[in-house]
């Protein structure tokens, strides 16, 4: 299976973006990029200290992700990015027209439980409330789909693939 879409796997911390993103990329035979790798060191230090990022902190990060996505337009790719606010998604769409979003959604208790079992990640569970407070779900005019994160990674990926197959192909 192949897709010319550039897919942004979005959602609050702990929804499985870093797990589902590579699985989707493998299914579509396209490259995967991890959004955390686009963060400047200052952002990682801030989050590691339990301090939520500001919109200003996120701009260079979003621009770097947008640059990567722009380079994949027409070729396809998958990138993880929380993309919690509509304005962040608008910025990504401005950089890479035609991107589509897979919004990983789930119950707060499930997500907190998953986060508490992660090892070696800089995002503490203490920031989960700020993530949910910031989250603006996809709006009807945004190309994308919400996918529930209950079940195994393979089940979640299958739901995402099915939903993506139902979306129209991006304009050339």
N, C-alpha and C positions, 0 to 999 in steps of 0.2 A: 504494500500500500504506500502511496506517495501523495503528498499534498503540496501545492505551491503556497499554502497559507504560512504566514509567520504566526505562530501560536504563542500567546503570553499566558502562562499558567499563573493565575493570581489567587490571592486569598490571604487571610491573616496568618501569622506565624503558626507553625504546627499543623497546618492542614495537609501537608505532604507535597508541597510544590517541588521540592528537591528529589522526591521519590517518583512522583508521577511524571514530571517533566522529562527525565531521561527515558522512561518507559514509552511515553508518547513519541519522542524523537526516534526511538528504535522502531516502533510500529510504522512510522511514516518514512523511515530511512532518511532522516534529515539531521543536521547538527543540533546539539543542545548547548545552551549557555546558562550558567548558574548566576543569577542576579547578584548574589552575595559577593561574587568575585569582582563586580563593578563598583563596589562601595569604596570610597576613599578611606584610608586608615582612621581618619578623624571620626567618621561615622561609626565604624566598628568599635572604636574606643568608647564612644558615647553610649551606644547600645549595650556594650559589655558592662558598663557602669550602671545600667538600668535607667538611662535617660532616653526618653523618646526623641526621635529625630523631628526636626522642624521641616516645614515645606522647603525652606531655603537649603537645609542640609541635603534634601533629597534631589534637588535640581541637577547637580552634576552627575549623580547616579542615574537618574532617569534619562539624561541626555546620552550617557554612555550606552545604556541599554538600547535607546532609540537608534543610536548609530549602528550598533550590531544588527538590530532588526532591519534597518534600512538596507544594509548590505545583503540581507537574505530575501528581500522582496522579489517574488517571482521564482525563487529557488526553494523556499520553504525553510523552516527552522522552528525550534521550540526554545523559549527562554522563560525562566521562572522570574517572577517579579510580583511583589505584594500588590502593587497597583491599587491601593486601597481607596483612593479618591478618584472621582470622575476627572478632575483636572490633571491627575497623573496619567490616566489613560488617554485623555485628549492630547497630552504632550507626546506620548508614545505614538499615537495615531498620526500626529503632525509630522513626526520624524519618519515614520514608516507606514504610509497609507495602506490600508488593507489588512493590518494586523487584526487577529481575532483573539478573543479572550475565553479561557476556560477558568471559571471562578469556582475554586474548590470551597465547598461550604460544609459546615458541620456544627454540631452541638458544642457549646463552649466547654462542657465537662469532658467530652471525648478529646477535644483538642488539647486542653490543659493536661490530661492524662498522657497523651502522646508526647507532649513537650517535656513532661517531667521524666520521661524515659530516654530522652535524647542525650547523647554524649558528645562533647567537643563542639557544641554550637554556642555562639556568642549571645544569642537572643534568650534572655531569661524569661521564665513564665510570668514574672512580675509585670512585664510589658504587654501581656495578653489583653488586659482590660483596655489599654490605650489603643491597641490594634482594633478591637471591636468597636470602640467609640469612634474611631477614625473611618472605619469601613463604610463606603457608599456602594451598595451592590450595583451590578450592571443595570443600566436603564434600558427601556424597550428599544431605543434608537441605537444602542451599541451592539455591534456584531459580536456575538459570543453566546455562551451557555453556562449555566450553573450546574455543577456536578457534586452530588453528595459524597462525603468522604467515609461513609460507613462501609465496612467490608475490607477485603484484602486490596493491596495495591493493584493487583491484576483486575479485580472487579471494578475498581474505580477507573482504571485506564480504559477498560472496555466500555464503560458508560460514556467516558469522554470521547472516545473514538466514534462511537455511534452518534453522539450529539454533533460532533464536528462534521461527520459525513452528511448530516442533514443541513449544514450551512451551504449557502451558495458559494461558488468559487470567487476569489477576489478578482477585481478588475485588473487587467494587465497594466 
